[in-house]
Amino acid sequence: MDFSMIIIMVAMLALMYFMLIRPENKRKKQAAEMRASLAVGDEITTIGGIVGTICAVKENTIVIETGADRVRVEFTKWAVSTKGTQVSEDGK
């Protein structure tokens, strides 16, 4: 192997790191920060698509209230997908 081949391999590895690994780590860090900042009253969507308002926050779980019938459901924090109100695909 000559020197140019080693440089190409290093460049490919660096490109993979900056294009694939680094952005994924940033997304994971942002998701962890969002889940750590959950508070009572926040509206969230779970990874299963359930939308509700947080009514209790525990160490590893949250309790949300869903819909007008005020059903309360407990989820682990990692099941929270997004925080805030969501817009559906058809814009409604």
Rosetta silent file (secondary structure, phi, psi, omega in degrees, C-alpha in Angstrom):
SEQUENCE: MDFSMIIIMVAMLALMYFMLIRPENKRKKQAAEMRASLAVGDEITTIGGIVGTICAVKENTIVIETGADRVRVEFTKWAVSTKGTQVSEDGK
SCORE:     score description
SCORE:     0.000 S_00000001
   1 L     0.000  131.054  177.468    0.000    0.000    0.000 S_00000001
   2 L   -94.508  174.945 -173.497    1.332    3.355   -0.882 S_00000001
   3 H   -63.558  -35.973 -178.517    0.801    6.622    0.971 S_00000001
   4 H   -66.783  -34.092  178.679   -2.024    7.912   -1.268 S_00000001
   5 H   -66.533  -38.784  178.062   -4.140    4.827   -0.547 S_00000001
   6 H   -65.749  -41.423  178.950   -3.838    5.424    3.215 S_00000001
   7 H   -63.040  -40.508  178.542   -4.877    9.065    2.769 S_00000001
   8 H   -63.790  -42.319  178.850   -7.950    7.990    0.768 S_00000001
   9 H   -63.183  -44.273  178.527   -8.967    5.496    3.471 S_00000001
  10 H   -63.552  -41.057  178.748   -8.595    8.114    6.220 S_00000001
  11 H   -64.115  -39.705  177.981  -10.595   10.611    4.159 S_00000001
  12 H   -64.300  -42.872  178.306  -13.393    8.061    3.643 S_00000001
  13 H   -64.624  -40.838  178.351  -13.553    7.319    7.367 S_00000001
  14 H   -64.664  -41.347  178.284  -13.635   11.042    8.182 S_00000001
  15 H   -62.227  -44.497  177.904  -16.397   11.590    5.628 S_00000001
  16 H   -60.890  -41.116  179.844  -18.462    8.755    7.114 S_00000001
  17 H   -61.891  -49.615 -175.544  -18.003   10.206   10.590 S_00000001
  18 H   -74.778  -23.555 -179.322  -19.108   13.722    9.619 S_00000001
  19 H   -93.424  -28.378 -173.780  -21.966   12.586    7.361 S_00000001
  20 H  -117.643  -55.956 -170.211  -23.432    9.723    9.419 S_00000001
  21 H   -73.718  -48.625 -176.378  -22.213    9.316   12.982 S_00000001
  22 H   -61.581  -47.037  178.209  -21.922   12.923   14.182 S_00000001
  23 H   -61.679  -36.664  178.799  -25.439   14.054   13.100 S_00000001
  24 H   -65.728  -40.905  177.234  -26.995   10.974   14.722 S_00000001
  25 H   -64.165  -36.624  177.331  -25.208   11.685   18.013 S_00000001
  26 H   -64.729  -42.819  178.568  -26.458   15.297   17.898 S_00000001
  27 H   -63.249  -41.244  178.373  -30.062   14.105   17.394 S_00000001
  28 H   -63.335  -41.108  179.561  -29.738   11.676   20.311 S_00000001
  29 H   -65.445  -42.240  178.101  -28.351   14.418   22.548 S_00000001
  30 H   -63.930  -40.570  178.966  -31.185   16.816   21.605 S_00000001
  31 H   -64.911  -41.220  179.023  -33.795   14.113   22.291 S_00000001
  32 H   -65.170  -40.620  177.878  -32.251   13.357   25.701 S_00000001
  33 H   -64.760  -40.972  178.874  -32.226   17.068   26.602 S_00000001
  34 H   -62.753  -44.111 -179.155  -35.874   17.417   25.515 S_00000001
  35 H   -67.692  -32.724  178.603  -36.907   14.415   27.608 S_00000001
  36 H   -72.813  -23.472 -177.460  -34.998   15.728   30.631 S_00000001
  37 L   -95.653    9.372  179.295  -36.778   19.101   30.370 S_00000001
  38 L   -63.362  137.442 -178.896  -40.329   17.710   30.386 S_00000001
  39 L  -137.934  161.161  177.662  -42.588   19.523   32.837 S_00000001
  40 L   -58.817  134.004  179.549  -46.205   19.414   33.971 S_00000001
  41 L    99.325  -15.922  178.714  -48.435   21.145   31.430 S_00000001
  42 L   -70.911  140.740  173.929  -46.285   20.371   28.375 S_00000001
  43 E   -94.094  129.990 -175.660  -48.116   18.879   25.402 S_00000001
  44 E  -131.255  164.114  171.525  -46.260   15.873   23.983 S_00000001
  45 E  -124.756  132.714  179.478  -46.569   13.182   21.338 S_00000001
  46 E   -84.980  169.813  178.595  -45.366    9.648   22.046 S_00000001
  47 L   -66.361  -17.457  176.453  -43.541    7.423   19.567 S_00000001
  48 L   -89.740   -2.220  177.593  -46.858    5.580   19.174 S_00000001
  49 L    92.705    7.544  178.469  -48.661    8.764   18.135 S_00000001
  50 L   -81.361  127.890 -179.564  -50.584    9.396   21.366 S_00000001
  51 E  -106.433  136.197  178.977  -50.979   13.112   22.064 S_00000001
  52 E  -165.944  175.872  179.195  -51.553   14.392   25.576 S_00000001
  53 E  -109.623  133.875 -178.298  -50.695   16.885   28.276 S_00000001
  54 E   -70.438  129.568  176.619  -48.271   15.951   31.045 S_00000001
  55 E  -117.163   -9.336  174.762  -49.929   15.918   34.476 S_00000001
  56 E  -157.438  140.191  178.367  -47.116   14.259   36.492 S_00000001
  57 E  -122.651  124.628  176.046  -43.374   13.815   36.019 S_00000001
  58 L  -113.342 -175.235 -176.001  -41.449   11.085   37.846 S_00000001
  59 L   -60.677  -50.738 -177.320  -37.797   10.042   37.603 S_00000001
  60 L  -116.099   -3.264 -176.911  -38.163    7.670   34.629 S_00000001
  61 E  -132.940  165.111  173.052  -41.840    8.023   33.709 S_00000001
  62 E  -133.288  155.090  174.507  -44.478   10.625   32.948 S_00000001
  63 E  -115.431  126.694  179.450  -48.256   10.558   33.294 S_00000001
  64 E  -117.979  154.107  174.674  -50.233   12.197   30.506 S_00000001
  65 E  -106.047  130.415 -178.157  -53.887   13.124   30.109 S_00000001
  66 E  -117.572  138.999  171.260  -55.401   12.435   26.721 S_00000001
  67 L    63.595 -178.099 -178.208  -58.525   13.847   25.087 S_00000001
  68 L   -72.699  -22.947 -179.602  -61.680   15.332   26.508 S_00000001
  69 L   -79.923   -3.316  173.298  -62.426   12.190   28.550 S_00000001
  70 L    58.491   40.509  175.337  -59.272   12.930   30.618 S_00000001
  71 E   -71.991  134.054  178.749  -57.855    9.404   30.512 S_00000001
  72 E  -106.493  132.345 -177.865  -54.489    9.246   32.283 S_00000001
  73 E  -132.394  139.627  179.225  -51.755    6.994   30.940 S_00000001
  74 E  -101.777  133.251  179.500  -48.225    6.447   32.265 S_00000001
  75 E  -128.789  154.145  169.375  -45.286    6.234   29.828 S_00000001
  76 E   -75.252  153.563 -176.192  -41.542    5.910   30.190 S_00000001
  77 H   -63.860  -31.162 -178.858  -39.718    9.104   29.220 S_00000001
  78 H   -67.557  -13.857  179.224  -37.947    7.446   26.290 S_00000001
  79 H   -81.708   -4.113  179.073  -41.372    6.940   24.656 S_00000001
  80 E   -80.904  124.739 -179.119  -41.777   10.703   24.140 S_00000001
  81 E   -90.886  -53.063 -177.873  -41.215   11.599   20.508 S_00000001
  82 E  -140.070  158.413  178.996  -41.821   15.351   20.407 S_00000001
  83 E  -116.355  134.950 -179.116  -42.723   18.204   22.719 S_00000001
  84 L   107.329  172.581 -178.940  -45.246   20.839   21.672 S_00000001
  85 L   -74.913  147.645 -177.613  -48.273   20.849   19.401 S_00000001
  86 L  -111.606  151.349  174.335  -48.070   18.900   16.163 S_00000001
  87 L  -109.156  132.504 -178.803  -49.452   19.646   12.707 S_00000001
  88 L   -74.267  171.409 -176.283  -50.883   16.708   10.784 S_00000001
  89 L   -64.721  -31.977 -179.819  -49.808   15.841    7.245 S_00000001
  90 L   -86.396    5.645  173.834  -52.904   17.420    5.659 S_00000001
  91 L    85.557    5.122 -179.588  -52.226   20.712    7.493 S_00000001
  92 L   -88.224    0.000    0.000  -55.202   20.585    9.894 S_00000001
